[in-house]
């Protein structure tokens, strides 16, 4: 798991104890994330899987998106 300057010391210690700095860390396989306020979390602009923004994972989709600043709570299913 890549470290971020925004991670707390508690979070860094937890991920180290859980083996996340090793190749086969188990922590991310058993934890489920929940988006708190979906109207503040950016769909394209916030970091998701593998510490990367969706706009970089899917650049063509991002390019064709009609609303590149959309929040998770505004995305229709």
C-alpha positions in Angstrom: 0.0 0.0 0.0 1.5 3.3 -1.0 1.9 5.8 1.8 0.3 9.2 1.6 1.3 12.3 3.5 -2.4 12.4 4.6 -2.3 9.1 6.3 -2.4 9.1 10.1 0.3 7.4 12.2 -2.4 5.0 13.4 -3.4 4.1 9.8 0.3 3.6 8.8 0.9 1.3 11.8 -2.3 -0.7 11.2 -1.4 -1.4 7.5 2.1 -2.4 8.5 0.9 -4.8 11.1 -1.6 -6.3 8.6 1.2 -7.0 6.1 0.1 -4.4 3.5 3.7 -3.5 2.7 4.4 -7.1 1.8 3.4 -8.5 -1.6 0.4 -10.4 -0.2 -1.1 -8.2 2.4 -4.5 -9.5 3.7 -6.0 -6.3 5.1 -7.3 -4.9 1.9 -9.0 -8.2 1.1 -11.1 -8.2 4.2 -12.0 -4.5 4.6 -15.0 -2.9 3.0 -14.9 0.9 2.4 -18.0 3.0 2.8 -18.3 6.4 1.2 -19.4 8.8 4.0 -20.8 11.9 2.3 -21.3 10.8 -1.3 -21.9 14.4 -2.3 -18.3 15.4 -1.3 -16.4 12.5 -2.9 -15.4 13.0 -6.5 -16.1 10.2 -8.9 -13.2 11.0 -11.3 -11.0 13.2 -9.1 -10.7 11.3 -5.8 -8.3 8.4 -5.3 -9.8 4.9 -5.5 -8.3 1.5 -6.1 -4.4 1.2 -6.2 -4.2 4.9 -5.0 -5.0 6.3 -8.4 -7.8 8.5 -9.7 -10.3 7.0 -12.0 -9.6 9.6 -14.6 -6.1 8.1 -14.9 -7.3 4.5 -14.9 -9.9 5.2 -17.6 -8.7 8.3 -19.6 -10.9 7.7 -22.6 -14.0 7.5 -20.5 -13.0 10.6 -18.5 -12.3 12.5 -21.8 -15.9 11.7 -23.1 -17.5 12.3 -19.7 -20.1 15.1 -19.8 -19.5 16.0 -16.2 -15.9 15.5 -15.2 -16.5 17.2 -11.8 -19.3 14.8 -10.8 -19.6 13.5 -7.2 -20.3 9.9 -6.3 -23.8 10.8 -5.0 -24.7 12.5 -8.3 -23.9 9.4 -10.5 -27.0 7.7 -11.7 -27.0 3.9 -11.8 
